[in-house]
């Protein structure tokens, strides 16, 4: 019975890991995709904004 107690933790972790991956894959896209994409685009625009402004007068 030692082999059963040795195999239970890895099997439980594998089941939870597979469940986590399934949740991540299922939540990609859908109704929230547009909001997430817009948030990323806005963050990139804010990050690139000062670089473009400071690069303008130097050129």
C-alpha positions in Angstrom: 0.0 0.0 0.0 3.0 2.3 0.1 2.9 2.7 -3.6 -0.7 4.0 -3.4 0.3 6.7 -0.9 3.3 7.5 -3.1 1.2 7.9 -6.2 -1.7 9.9 -4.8 0.0 13.4 -4.5 1.3 13.4 -8.1 -2.0 12.2 -9.4 -3.9 14.9 -7.5 -1.5 17.6 -8.6 -1.8 16.4 -12.2 -5.6 16.5 -12.0 -5.6 20.1 -10.6 -3.0 21.2 -13.2 -5.1 19.8 -16.1 -8.1 21.6 -14.6 -6.2 24.9 -14.4 -5.1 24.6 -18.0 -8.7 23.9 -19.1 -9.9 27.0 -17.3 -7.2 29.1 -18.8 -7.9 27.9 -22.3 -11.7 28.3 -21.9 -11.4 31.9 -20.6 -9.3 33.0 -23.6 -11.3 35.0 -26.1 -15.0 35.4 -25.6 -16.8 38.5 -24.4 -13.8 39.7 -22.3 -11.3 39.5 -25.2 -12.1 42.9 -26.6 -11.7 44.5 -23.1 -8.4 42.7 -22.4 -7.0 43.7 -25.8 -8.1 47.3 -25.4 -6.4 47.4 -21.9 -3.2 46.0 -23.3 -3.2 48.4 -26.3 -3.8 51.3 -23.9 -1.0 50.2 -21.6 1.4 49.9 -24.6 0.3 53.3 -25.9 1.1 54.9 -22.5 4.4 53.2 -22.4 5.4 54.2 -25.9 4.0 57.7 -25.7 6.8 59.4 -23.8 9.5 57.7 -25.9 8.0 59.0 -29.1 7.6 62.5 -27.7 11.2 62.6 -26.4 12.5 61.2 -29.6 10.8 63.8 -31.8 12.8 66.9 -30.9 16.2 65.1 -31.0 15.7 64.0 -34.6 
